[in-house]
Amino acid sequence: MPQYYLSILLFLPVLGIPFLFFSKNEKWIRLWSSIVTLGVLGMTVPLFLEFLKGDSGFQATHRIWNFLQLQSGGLDYHIAIDGFSLLLITMSALLFFLSALSAFSNVKHRVREFFILLLLVETGVIGVFLSVNLIQFYVFWEWMVLPFTLMVGIWGEKGRIKAAMKYLVFSFTGSVFMLASILVLYHYTHTFDLEELAVASLNSIPGNIKFWLFIGFSFAFAIKVPLFPFHTWMPDVHEEAPTVGSVDLAGILLKIGLFAYVRVVIPLFPQVFLEYRNLLIALAVAGIVYGALVALTQKNSKRLVAFSSLSHMGFCILGILTLTEEGVAGGMLQMVNHGFTSGLLFFILGFLHERTGTNELKDYSGLAKSAPFLAVAIGLAAFASAGLPGTNGFVGEFLVLIGTFKYSLLYGFLAGSAVIFAAGYMLYFARNLLFGEPNSLSSGLSPLNVREKFIVSVVAGIIILTGVFPNILLEYLKPSARVVLNLTSKQALQERAFLEQEGTLKNTKKKFINYRTLGVEPPSYEDRISSGRGTGIPGKKTVSQEAEE
């Protein structure tokens, strides 16, 4: 595979944009955009064929040293994949391709501009998942904000302007904290390389500065997940966004915040993360329960799915926060699975809205009789969202709950209760749409066309396949999960605490020197984690203090 292969994949959507100006024909614009997104998806196939599944290190690396000269040194262009990012990139590429297909009929004005924005968002998303350089990570993080804001603000529903502005304000507020944290971090470390920072000395940054850097990054990423209580922008954006916007937000963009925790926060600030993860776990569990309970009260179908996404993303971050083998792997798996489940739900709601002009649950009934194909898809999506065994929603949540019960019986019980609530709100969702006698709206629905059936069938097939055979995904995720476990281990903290001696690095006795070595089989939870659950309470010995002793 050529060294620059990942760079072609990354910038292919942008390279396809000039060809949209070759014709004013809207059919050509839609077709070309779909071909470009299909090309990106096709380029992930060789990555799977050449990927070493058991290797936790970065692969298919493309690095240009000193790509940009700075006063204090050079800025490298550095992109690569690991198992976690490979699955997220592939999921994103597939959803972008299907989104382009779905926009054939539901985007009726400014078609060229819409697809330009869609391709820009795709490059931004893939850039975040590929970046191994922190400033480059930030550039792609910002890259996708404005295009997505415009997608919501121009092609959304009646309240689109308010929703778009809310998304923009929340995003840029987090970005300010993120950029400030990056610049302060560089002042102390003189590097933007995420792999170097993951094994760098813990002593190079003063403790109080380290804490505020942790807060800055965590705040920026919590907004994107979103972690309760930073979620208030999400239901409004989902309700007002066009179908493509809702699919891409729930299926792809929400994953970026949690990916950033795994790629940035945990590797760079493991000891602070350990000391304050009790608080983060409490917020994750609160989001799980709150999202499920509020979903039960919703009358608008898109808001219901939005609050269910808040609950499901809470499961994802909870699994990673437990730092158990089952929890971390389950959290990563649930991120991928939720992308397909929420994507299918929003595709279906988009097809219904296109035919009826409403998202209110009370306006539908009897779809099981009037639209049997659509009814089967709704049932499958609802079952998967509720975590029914045999669907992809089951395995990830099950692993997360196992890990959570290992960490805390109370949190495990609370998170488990949300599974019951999830069954309740999805049954409520399905009952309103499927059962009863078809009303005038439902009986007059035109059947799904071939393009729409293809979209539904592809996502539904993945939901069933990965539900029955979850190891298809887990074999790529487990090495990345081991990296997270070892990054927060007692040995890794001790090595990084003693890394600097008279200004020179001592690597001879180090076990963990890069992502590849961090992927070894981790010790048991009790042997890995110091001080049980660090709380960050003043007067209590912290993990970093224990490492220094």
Secondary structure, DSSP 8 states (H G I E B T S, - for coil): --TTHHHHHHHHHHHHGGGGGS---HHHHHHHHHHHHHHHHHHHHHHHHH--TT--S-EEEEEEEEEEEETTEEEEEEEEE-HHHHHHHHHHHHHHHHHHHHHHHH--SSHHHHHHHHHHHHHHHHHHHHB-BHHHHHHHHHHTHHHHHHHHHHHS-TTHHHHHHHHHHHHHHHHHHHHHHHHHHHHHH---BHHHHHTS-SSSS-HHHHHHHHHHHHHHHHHHTT-TTS-THHHHHHHHS-HHHHHHIIIIIHHHHHHHIIIIIHHH-HHHHHHHHHHHHHHHHHHHHHHHHHHTT--BHHHHHHHHHHHHHHHHHHHHHHT-HHHHHHHHHHHHHHHHHHHHHHHHHHHHHHHHS--BGGG---HHHH-HHHHHHHHHHHHHHHT-TTSHHHHHHHHHHHHHHHH-HHHHHHHHHHHHHHHHHHHHHHHHHHSSS--HHHHT-----HHHHHHHHHHHHHHHHHHH-THHHHHHHHHHHHHHHHHTSHHHHHHHHT-EETTEE--TT-S-SSHHHHTS----HHHH-TTSS----TTS--HHHHHH-
